[in-house]
Amino acid sequence: MKEFTHVDKEGRVRMVDVTSKAPTVREATAQGIVSMKPETFEKIQSQTVKKGNVLETARIAGIMAGKKTSELIPMCHPLNITHISLDFFPDRPSSTVRIQATVRIIGPTGVEMEALTAVAVAALTIYDMCKSYDREMMISDIFLLEKSGGKSGRFFRSK
């Protein structure tokens, strides 16, 4: 079994030491879904939400969150991220917005947590901006789609 590197021999939690790892290009893509009432979906699409442009605000929030992941998740390394993209895929028939974030770096550790954090905060921002219309919105299906780089190589979610 592989050693769990976040715990030392005394059982104390620690940050993984990546000092000796070679920097490589690393990329991770995550997604999440926000489900809502059709009326809320239409307000977002027609940009008539009173708080402003929901998706552009969520894009900014997600990018900012991705850059701040190490301040939110205790054992994440602070990273010099080289790129974050955050896109939205509205689906009228299901009244959902799928969020997808891709994060890229040249560094010694992966960016999966940064992509997941970007998606989560973008989804929370959509909720926050629309909650006065729809408190039943649901955030779901936040997961890693794929990642590349580093010693473990490529990962593609099978479903």
SVG drawing of the C-alpha trace seen along z (x, -y; Angstrom):
<svg xmlns="http://www.w3.org/2000/svg" viewBox="-41 -45 56 47">
<polyline fill="none" stroke="black" stroke-width="0.4" points="0.0,0.0 1.2,-3.5 2.4,-5.6 -0.1,-8.3 2.2,-11.3 -0.1,-13.8 0.5,-12.0 3.9,-11.6 5.1,-8.6 3.5,-10.0 0.1,-10.4 0.4,-14.2 -1.0,-15.9 1.5,-17.7 1.8,-19.3 3.5,-17.1 7.0,-18.2 7.2,-18.8 10.6,-20.4 12.4,-17.7 9.6,-17.2 10.4,-18.4 8.1,-21.1 5.9,-19.9 2.9,-21.3 -0.1,-20.2 -3.8,-20.7 -7.0,-19.8 -10.7,-20.2 -13.6,-19.9 -17.3,-20.4 -20.5,-21.0 -24.2,-21.6 -26.6,-24.2 -30.3,-23.1 -33.0,-25.7 -36.6,-26.6 -37.3,-27.4 -38.1,-31.0 -34.8,-31.4 -33.0,-30.0 -34.8,-32.5 -33.8,-35.4 -30.1,-34.3 -30.3,-33.9 -32.1,-37.2 -29.8,-39.0 -32.7,-40.3 -31.4,-39.2 -31.4,-42.4 -27.9,-41.7 -26.4,-41.9 -24.9,-39.5 -24.9,-36.2 -22.6,-34.1 -19.9,-36.8 -19.9,-37.4 -19.7,-33.7 -16.8,-33.4 -14.9,-36.1 -15.6,-34.5 -14.6,-31.1 -11.3,-32.3 -10.5,-34.2 -11.4,-31.2 -9.1,-28.9 -6.2,-31.3 -7.0,-31.2 -7.5,-27.5 -4.5,-27.1 -6.1,-29.6 -9.3,-27.5 -8.1,-23.9 -5.5,-23.3 -2.9,-21.1 -3.0,-22.6 0.2,-24.3 0.1,-28.0 0.6,-27.8 1.7,-30.2 -1.2,-29.3 -0.6,-30.2 -4.2,-29.9 -7.8,-29.4 -10.7,-29.2 -14.3,-28.9 -17.2,-28.3 -20.9,-27.8 -23.2,-25.5 -26.8,-26.4 -29.4,-23.8 -32.9,-25.2 -34.8,-21.8 -33.4,-20.8 -33.1,-24.4 -29.5,-23.7 -26.2,-25.4 -23.1,-23.2 -19.9,-24.9 -16.5,-23.7 -13.2,-25.0 -9.8,-24.2 -6.6,-25.2 -3.1,-25.1 0.4,-25.4 4.0,-24.6 4.9,-23.3 5.7,-20.4 2.1,-19.6 -1.3,-19.2 -4.2,-21.6 -7.2,-19.3 -8.2,-21.1 -8.0,-24.5 -10.3,-23.4 -12.8,-21.9 -12.7,-25.0 -13.3,-27.3 -16.4,-25.2 -17.7,-25.2 -17.4,-28.9 -18.9,-29.7 -21.9,-27.5 -22.2,-29.2 -22.1,-32.6 -25.0,-31.6 -26.9,-30.5 -26.2,-33.7 -27.2,-36.0 -30.5,-34.1 -31.5,-33.0 -34.2,-35.7 -35.9,-34.1 -35.3,-30.5 -34.2,-29.0 -34.6,-25.5 -31.6,-25.7 -29.4,-22.7 -25.6,-22.4 -24.6,-18.9 -22.2,-16.7 -19.0,-18.5 -16.2,-16.3 -12.8,-16.0 -13.3,-15.3 -9.6,-15.0 -6.1,-15.8 -2.7,-15.6 0.9,-16.1 3.1,-14.8 4.2,-11.4 0.7,-9.8 0.1,-11.0 -3.3,-11.4 -6.7,-10.7 -10.0,-10.8 -13.3,-10.2 -15.0,-7.2 -18.6,-8.4"/>
</svg>
